[in-house]
Amino acid sequence: MHFNVLNRKVHYWASAAIALPLLVIIGSGLLLQMKKHWAWVQPSERRGTGSVPATSLEGILASVRGVPSLGVKGWGDVNRLDVRPRRGVVKVWLNSGWEAQVDLGTGRVLQTAYRRSDLIESIHDGSFFAGDWTKLGLFLPAGCGLLVLSLSGLWMFWVPFAAKRRRTSVHSGLERSLKMGRPERHRKS
């Protein structure tokens, strides 16, 4: 089978095979691109009063526990802390998906909001659906398939230009030889 025919068949069937996971990857990727610009995806970051932490970890936990709607009872409810000294804030990410931003200088809660970016990231990499099996067994091959589609698509894009260039080169060589008065033999390539 000729390489160009094989390339088109691979391109055709690979696009059908990876369409659904690829749509999920693209859709969630677009949302993640907007996470710093759209508070629905990720809460906007507030500024605190100090750049040197004046509040202890226990003080941060006490501040977050002081917001009844968050339902924080202890460290078991906290997923992680993201300390931003230059901004004077610590982001307390809760297991429930909520985020509390605490002022590093005063220990006061500046903002609470639902954080969707982690959920969208897990959808984006496939771990949301069934953990590592989906991530490595479906979404990774879909990413590899996208690479194959990109390369085969670039090849299909390049082939007509290369053929036109060859035709132009052969045609101009033939014209030069006719002007010189002797026909030139050309091989088919």
C-alpha positions, 0 to 999 in steps of 0.5 A: 500500500502506498504511504499516502493512502496508508497515511489517510486511512490512519488519519481517518480512523484515528480521528474517529477513535479518539474523538470523544476523549479529545473533545473532553480534553479540549473542552476542559483545557479551554476552561483551564486556560481561562481559570485566572480570568474567570472566577467561576473556575478559580476564585480570584486571588485577594491581597493580604496585609503582610508579606511575612507570615504573622499567623501560625498554622493553628491560627489559619485553621482557627480562622477557617473554622470560624466560617460555619458555612465551610464546615471545617472541624480540623486538619482532616478537612483541609486538602492543602495550603498554598502560601503566597507571601508576596500577595500576603495570603494563604489559600486553604483548599478544602476537601469539599472543593471550597477555598478560603483565602486567609490574610497572612498578616491578620489571620482574617478570612478574606474570601471563601469561594468554590474552586472548580479548577481542581475538578476540571483538571481531573476531568482534563487528565482523565483521572476523574472518570476511573482514576489511573486506568482512564488516565493512562488507558484512554486519555494518554492514548488519545493524546498520542493519537492527537500527535499522530493526527497532527503529523499525518495532517501536516503530511497531507498538507505538505504533499500537494505543495511538494508535488507542485514544486516538483512539477514547477521544477521539471517544467522550468528545466524543460523550458530551459533545455528547449530554449537552448535547442536541445530537448532534455529527457526527464525521469518520472519521480 
